[in-house]
């Protein structure tokens, strides 16, 4: 790996850092639009499909820049689910027609995408989903309930995973495997792109019902909510990959997401580290800076260690994917370590301030809550450890 950055890469980082500051100053409901206008939702998408054609290492650097100035981790999580969980998946496994129909609008932010996989009885074990994708003469009918869907009430299209119902099996015969579908929320434009049958108010319209955003402890800008698919009719062009091979498609999506979803955390930790260093130098007790106390200095040094090891693993995972490698284990290691490190980092940052750090006005309790969310989405630490263990042959 080359640990240097070219002038062009630094320019992208600086541009995204400025964009993050602009979004941070905007009203919460405007932040995603600011990111879209600034090009943050299409950085690695090919130029002929509306993006900038950046490699994934540079994209990770760009999102590190965003995280350095935009403190809303929830909206950055939603941006990552859109770009890394769906758009990059389409770029990898979508047909040329699917890519032309969706990617230019995803890159511009005119069409927001998200992942709908988790269910009440299928979180970490996606193979246990009970939503059904029953085949019909016109394509597929999707029925099921999804939970904790990022950006659920504002998404225009959902990457959904469901049990493959086969060729309309009689008598409720068990479904085989999983099928991955790109399901539009509603409207004729979405129907034209994905094969959904048009007529938003008619009997053949896609019936997607997102619930109200949940009151999460952190990452509220991600707008997590349930989504009900009530017999959504979509055409054959909604299929991603092969019917019955949806688990493999989902694993590709999760590899991209795990590798890159926490890149913005690097910028957030870098910012917090700088603030912690300044605090330790300026805070005095008994006429002496607390930075002179070894326990304080070591705590800040550990924060630096967690930042740098997370940075190395995230860029290594991005590099592996840029080389065309599968990168599943590298992505799992990056997400696992960065998520756990972010939690410990946030706790150390709070403890450094003592009682003042526990006040909501400090912003540090919210930072802890946001970091805790990162240890759950896109695979818990236990799930990621299992991925790595299997890669080791265990």
Buried (B, 14 or more C-beta within 10 A) or exposed (E): EEEEBEEEBBEBBEBBBBBBBBBBEBEEEBBBEBBBBBBBBBBBBBEEBBBBEBBBBBBBBBBBBBBBBBBBBBBBBBBBBBBBBBBBBBBBBBEEEBBBBBBBBBBBBEBBBBBBBBBEEBBBEBEEBBBBBBBBEBBBBBBBBBBBBBBBBBBBBBBBBBBBBBEEEEEEEEBEBBBBBBBBBBBBBBBBBBBBBBBBEEEEBBBBBBBEBBEBEBBBBBBBBBBBBEEBBBBEBBBBBBBBBBBBBBEBBBBBBBBBBBBBBBBBBBBBBEBBBEBBEEBEEEEEEBBEEEEBBEBBEBBBEBBBEBBBBBBBBBBBBBEEEEBBBBBBBBBBBBBBBBBEBBBBBBEBBEEEBEEEEBBBBBBBBBBBBBBBBBBBBEBBBBBBEEBEEE
